[in-house]
Amino acid sequence: MPGALPDGDPAPADGSLPESAQQGAESRDFGVYVHVPYCRVRCGYCDFNTYTASELGGTRRADYAGQVSHELRFGAEVLRLSAVPERPASTVFFGGGTPTLLPASDLASMLQTIREEWTLAADAEITTEANPDSVDARYLEELANAGFTRVSIGMQSAVPHVLATLDRTHDPDRVPDVVRWAREAGLQVSLDLIYGTPGETLADWGRSLDAAIACEPDHLSAYALIVESGTKLAARIRRGEIAAPDDDAHAEMYEVADARLTAAGLSWYEISNWARATETRSRHNLAYWRGADWWGAGPGAHSHVGGTRWWNVKHPSAYADRIAAGVSPAHAREVLGAGARRSERVLLETRIATGLPIEVLLSEERQEVSSLIADGLIDGRAALKGRVIPTLRGRLLADTVVHRLLR
């Protein structure tokens, strides 16, 4: 089941934001995230805020687009009343769950609300996640006609026994067809992979990489499997049915991925993400790593505006009740102080290829840079130019880099 919401301060029912949210807004990009919490089945490794049909508590998928559109209109009004400068949405991302379990017309309807309330930048990046078995050529055409520019396909693996361990139900042979249909519709394509599944060998991982590369994606994400407490996978490991993921195997698989993807013309730009060109990087995810503003709509969605972060109630029925009552669906929030925002910037920007400006570091933190270079964790040439950029070894030990800078 999904994990618990974090603690925080009470969120005002009218959604109003503190004055600090206004400061510097003109210089920050604005995006919109729409969470669609529906899945056909619950994957054994997943603790995302998702629900199968039997877990919806009387709510209906058919009502969801209307509920989210209501929150989007509410959000636009909150930003206006809070005097946050208006900006067009430069990115929109539909995630889940499986957004493409909804009719394409529902995704188009929610996107139209965003267009009406905030407007879209002329070059807006508009993405939806999709499972290979949840779309066909006609569906992808409908998305493109509605203004979507990009689809992120949950491939995860090309190896049947790995997919079975993850409880993924799609046919891996369908992935190339979905990629082809997306391209024919004029959409950019991203593929998502997971590595380090119990029982997955290095040869299995190489097979998945080769299959993904053969599709010639514009973008690829590769994430190490994390065993979350409370999941079916965690229970199986606890009972000794399967072995726990191995950190050394994870590191070897990451190195193999980086080498093969680089050779195939995909360059890393964030620890877990590679792109064929600068223009095919996920601008929406880069906005998160660079501290931009975004409104997150839907159950459990998180938002951030100018150092104020809030998160919605998790269950679709609780969310529907808040929407029907005309109040904010936020469960709680936090207002980050200057110190917390700087620390978060160090954490996030040391993950990306453009790096962190050394000038952001305090004087005692800058003294650590030379030892990180000596230990092969950050790029010495980049540091001479004023940037902290991780090496391949530094990417593998990203938490160590941050800990040493901020200790």
HULIN-V368898 format. One record per backbone hydrogen bond with DSSP energy under -1.0 kcal/mol. CO is the residue of the C=O (numbers start at 1). NH is the residue of the N-H. E is the energy in kcal/mol with one decimal. If there is no record, write none. Layout:
BEGIN
<<CO | NH | E> <CO | NH | E>>
END
This chain:
BEGIN
<<9 | 333 | -2.3> <12 | 15 | -1.7> <13 | 328 | -3.0> <18 | 21 | -1.8> <19 | 22 | -1.9> <22 | 25 | -1.8> <24 | 27 | -1.4> <25 | 28 | -1.7> <29 | 293 | -2.5> <30 | 90 | -2.8> <31 | 295 | -1.9> <32 | 93 | -2.3> <33 | 297 | -3.1> <34 | 95 | -2.3> <37 | 51 | -3.0> <38 | 98 | -2.5> <43 | 46 | -1.3> <44 | 233 | -2.9> <47 | 3 | -1.2> <48 | 50 | -2.0> <51 | 39 | -1.8> <52 | 55 | -2.0> <56 | 59 | -1.5> <60 | 63 | -1.4> <61 | 64 | -1.6> <63 | 67 | -1.8> <64 | 68 | -2.7> <65 | 69 | -2.3> <66 | 70 | -1.9> <67 | 71 | -2.0> <68 | 72 | -2.7> <69 | 73 | -2.2> <70 | 74 | -2.5> <71 | 75 | -3.0> <72 | 76 | -2.2> <73 | 77 | -1.8> <74 | 78 | -2.3> <75 | 79 | -2.3> <76 | 80 | -1.8> <77 | 81 | -2.9> <78 | 82 | -2.0> <79 | 84 | -2.5> <80 | 83 | -1.5> <89 | 121 | -2.4> <90 | 125 | -2.1> <91 | 32 | -1.9> <92 | 127 | -2.7> <93 | 34 | -2.7> <94 | 129 | -2.3> <95 | 36 | -3.0> <98 | 101 | -2.1> <99 | 102 | -1.9> <103 | 106 | -1.2> <103 | 107 | -1.5> <104 | 108 | -2.4> <105 | 109 | -2.0> <106 | 110 | -2.2> <107 | 111 | -2.3> <108 | 112 | -2.2> <109 | 113 | -1.8> <110 | 114 | -1.9> <111 | 115 | -2.3> <112 | 116 | -2.3> <113 | 117 | -2.6> <114 | 118 | -2.6> <114 | 119 | -1.1> <119 | 89 | -2.6> <121 | 124 | -2.0> <125 | 92 | -2.4> <126 | 149 | -2.6> <126 | 150 | -1.8> <127 | 94 | -2.4> <128 | 152 | -2.6> <130 | 154 | -2.7> <131 | 134 | -2.0> <136 | 140 | -2.2> <137 | 141 | -2.0> <138 | 142 | -2.2> <139 | 143 | -2.0> <140 | 144 | -2.3> <141 | 145 | -2.5> <142 | 146 | -1.4> <143 | 148 | -2.3> <144 | 147 | -1.1> <149 | 188 | -2.6> <150 | 128 | -1.3> <151 | 190 | -2.4> <152 | 130 | -2.3> <153 | 155 | -1.9> <153 | 192 | -2.5> <155 | 157 | -2.7> <156 | 194 | -2.2> <159 | 163 | -2.3> <160 | 164 | -2.3> <161 | 165 | -1.7> <162 | 166 | -1.8> <163 | 168 | -2.8> <164 | 167 | -1.0> <171 | 174 | -2.1> <172 | 175 | -1.1> <174 | 178 | -2.0> <175 | 179 | -2.5> <176 | 180 | -2.3> <177 | 181 | -2.7> <178 | 182 | -2.4> <179 | 183 | -2.4> <180 | 184 | -2.5> <181 | 185 | -1.5> <182 | 187 | -2.6> <183 | 186 | -1.4> <188 | 151 | -2.1> <189 | 218 | -1.8> <189 | 219 | -1.3> <190 | 153 | -3.2> <191 | 221 | -2.7> <192 | 156 | -3.7> <193 | 223 | -2.4> <195 | 225 | -2.8> <197 | 200 | -2.7> <201 | 205 | -2.3> <202 | 206 | -2.3> <203 | 207 | -2.0> <204 | 208 | -2.1> <205 | 209 | -2.5> <206 | 210 | -2.6> <207 | 211 | -2.2> <208 | 212 | -2.4> <209 | 213 | -3.0> <210 | 214 | -2.2> <213 | 216 | -1.9> <218 | 276 | -2.7> <219 | 191 | -1.8> <220 | 274 | -2.7> <221 | 193 | -2.7> <223 | 195 | -2.2> <228 | 231 | -1.6> <231 | 235 | -1.8> <232 | 236 | -2.1> <233 | 237 | -2.2> <234 | 238 | -2.4> <235 | 239 | -1.9> <236 | 241 | -2.2> <237 | 240 | -1.2> <246 | 250 | -2.4> <247 | 251 | -2.3> <248 | 252 | -2.2> <249 | 253 | -2.6> <250 | 254 | -2.4> <251 | 255 | -2.2> <252 | 256 | -2.2> <253 | 257 | -2.5> <254 | 258 | -2.8> <255 | 259 | -2.2> <256 | 260 | -2.6> <257 | 261 | -2.8> <258 | 262 | -2.1> <259 | 263 | -2.2> <260 | 264 | -1.4> <261 | 266 | -2.9> <262 | 265 | -1.7> <267 | 275 | -2.5> <269 | 353 | -2.2> <270 | 273 | -2.6> <272 | 222 | -2.3> <273 | 269 | -2.2> <273 | 270 | -1.4> <274 | 220 | -2.7> <275 | 267 | -2.8> <277 | 280 | -1.7> <278 | 281 | -1.3> <281 | 283 | -1.1> <282 | 286 | -2.2> <283 | 287 | -1.7> <284 | 288 | -1.2> <285 | 289 | -2.0> <286 | 290 | -1.6> <287 | 292 | -2.8> <288 | 291 | -1.4> <293 | 31 | -1.9> <294 | 304 | -2.5> <295 | 33 | -2.7> <297 | 35 | -3.2> <298 | 301 | -1.8> <301 | 312 | -2.4> <303 | 310 | -1.5> <304 | 294 | -2.9> <305 | 308 | -1.8> <307 | 336 | -3.1> <308 | 305 | -2.5> <309 | 334 | -2.8> <310 | 303 | -2.8> <311 | 331 | -3.4> <311 | 332 | -1.3> <313 | 300 | -2.3> <315 | 319 | -2.6> <316 | 320 | -2.5> <317 | 321 | -2.0> <318 | 322 | -2.0> <319 | 323 | -2.5> <320 | 324 | -2.5> <321 | 325 | -1.7> <322 | 327 | -1.9> <323 | 326 | -1.1> <329 | 313 | -2.7> <332 | 311 | -2.0> <333 | 9 | -3.2> <334 | 309 | -2.9> <337 | 341 | -2.3> <338 | 342 | -2.1> <339 | 343 | -2.4> <340 | 344 | -2.3> <341 | 345 | -1.9> <342 | 346 | -2.1> <343 | 347 | -2.3> <344 | 348 | -2.4> <345 | 349 | -2.8> <346 | 350 | -1.4> <348 | 351 | -1.5> <351 | 271 | -1.3> <352 | 355 | -1.2> <356 | 388 | -2.8> <357 | 360 | -2.0> <358 | 361 | -1.8> <362 | 366 | -2.3> <363 | 367 | -1.0> <365 | 368 | -1.5> <366 | 369 | -1.3> <368 | 372 | -1.9> <369 | 373 | -2.2> <370 | 374 | -2.4> <371 | 375 | -1.7> <372 | 377 | -2.7> <373 | 376 | -1.8> <377 | 391 | -1.7> <379 | 383 | -1.9> <380 | 384 | -1.8> <382 | 387 | -2.2> <383 | 386 | -1.7> <386 | 358 | -2.4> <388 | 356 | -1.9> <389 | 379 | -2.9> <391 | 395 | -2.3> <392 | 396 | -1.7> <393 | 397 | -1.3> <395 | 398 | -1.1> <397 | 401 | -1.9> <398 | 402 | -2.1> <399 | 403 | -2.6> <400 | 404 | -2.5> <401 | 405 | -1.8> <402 | 406 | -2.3> <403 | 407 | -1.2>>
END
